[in-house]
Amino acid sequence: MSATFDLEIVTPDRKFFEDEVEMVVVRGLEGDVGILKNHTPYVTPLAIGRVKIKQNGKYREATVAEGYLDVTKTKTTIVTDAAEWPEEIDLNRAELAKKRAEERLKRKESDMDAQRAEIALKKAINRINMKRR
């Protein structure tokens, strides 16, 4: 059996995942970050993207929103605004969210609104891409 470590993924709404894993890969602001057992303690912000979990020799992916990764000697924690398994994603809802975000970006009423619309668009595209895989 390969070396494992504790992984916990939490959102404001729920404890999304908690178990022993062999590896986790997430998207940091400067690219993908892979974590194995005994990784050096590390904290980094996360970009909207996917989390790839290797458990029992098999990989599973989920979407994650912005957040941060915290690696300690005993545990790796991902704190994120949202996380979903592909089977939880409602494709119609994600496509509507994408359309709304694109419309808000076209209006450009304020910098803050444009920034929020950009984030919403990235989240919607991430969810759509995950569901269509």
JOQUI-V884538 format. One record per residue. N is the residue number from 1. PSI is psi in radians with two decimals (none if undefined). Layout:
# JOQUI-V884538
n: [N | N]
psi: [PSI | PSI]
This chain:
# JOQUI-V884538
n: [1 | 2 | 3 | 4 | 5 | 6 | 7 | 8 | 9 | 10 | 11 | 12 | 13 | 14 | 15 | 16 | 17 | 18 | 19 | 20 | 21 | 22 | 23 | 24 | 25 | 26 | 27 | 28 | 29 | 30 | 31 | 32 | 33 | 34 | 35 | 36 | 37 | 38 | 39 | 40 | 41 | 42 | 43 | 44 | 45 | 46 | 47 | 48 | 49 | 50 | 51 | 52 | 53 | 54 | 55 | 56 | 57 | 58 | 59 | 60 | 61 | 62 | 63 | 64 | 65 | 66 | 67 | 68 | 69 | 70 | 71 | 72 | 73 | 74 | 75 | 76 | 77 | 78 | 79 | 80 | 81 | 82 | 83 | 84 | 85 | 86 | 87 | 88 | 89 | 90 | 91 | 92 | 93 | 94 | 95 | 96 | 97 | 98 | 99 | 100 | 101 | 102 | 103 | 104 | 105 | 106 | 107 | 108 | 109 | 110 | 111 | 112 | 113 | 114 | 115 | 116 | 117 | 118 | 119 | 120 | 121 | 122 | 123 | 124 | 125 | 126 | 127 | 128 | 129 | 130 | 131 | 132 | 133]
psi: [2.45 | 2.91 | 2.34 | 2.89 | 2.86 | 2.27 | 2.31 | 2.31 | 2.11 | 2.55 | 2.99 | -0.43 | -0.45 | 2.89 | 1.82 | -0.70 | 2.45 | 1.97 | 3.07 | 2.35 | 2.86 | -0.56 | 2.67 | 2.45 | 2.25 | 2.86 | 1.96 | 3.10 | -0.40 | 0.29 | -3.08 | 2.53 | 2.18 | 2.36 | 2.26 | 3.00 | 2.52 | 0.40 | 2.58 | 2.43 | 2.44 | 2.45 | 2.32 | 2.58 | 2.66 | 2.56 | 2.88 | 2.27 | -2.52 | 2.69 | 2.29 | 2.10 | 2.24 | 2.11 | 2.24 | 0.65 | -0.01 | 2.63 | 2.54 | 2.45 | 2.68 | 2.82 | 2.59 | 2.59 | -2.92 | 2.72 | -2.59 | 2.77 | 2.30 | 1.98 | 2.15 | -3.13 | -0.47 | -0.24 | 2.62 | 2.25 | 2.34 | 2.11 | 2.12 | 2.71 | -0.57 | 2.63 | 2.43 | 2.44 | 2.70 | -0.68 | -0.23 | -0.22 | 2.23 | 1.87 | -0.73 | -0.76 | -0.72 | -0.70 | -0.66 | -0.70 | -0.68 | -0.80 | -0.78 | -0.76 | -0.72 | -0.70 | -0.72 | -0.65 | -0.63 | -0.62 | -0.63 | 1.01 | -0.61 | 2.83 | -0.71 | -0.76 | -0.70 | -0.70 | -0.77 | -0.70 | -0.67 | -0.76 | -0.78 | -0.68 | -0.79 | -0.74 | -0.77 | -0.78 | -0.72 | -0.78 | -0.75 | -0.83 | -0.70 | -0.76 | -0.60 | -0.11 | none]
